[in-house]
Amino acid sequence: MQIREVFARNLRKARNAKGLSQEALAYEAGIDRTYISALERGVYSATIDMVGKLAAVLEIEPSALLERQTRSRARKA
């Protein structure tokens, strides 16, 4: 899985876990909702600054958005 796909999956998962819509996340991050949608679909790559901004809104470490899930972790979830 490419890093863009990993980021897209982790962003969607973190957003849903926080109970935020794409619109709410975009508003809190000061960006357009369509950009969140494109990130979650893997259409765009996020800059390192954007990774940090989204992680801050989601109250997680930026590295959590880039972390690949291992097979053993996937089975636990």
Secondary structure, DSSP 4 states (H G I P E B T S, - for coil): --HHHHHHHHHHHHHHHHT--HHHHHHHHTS-HHHHHHHHTTSSPPPHHHHHHHHHHHTS-GGGGTPPPPHHHHHH-
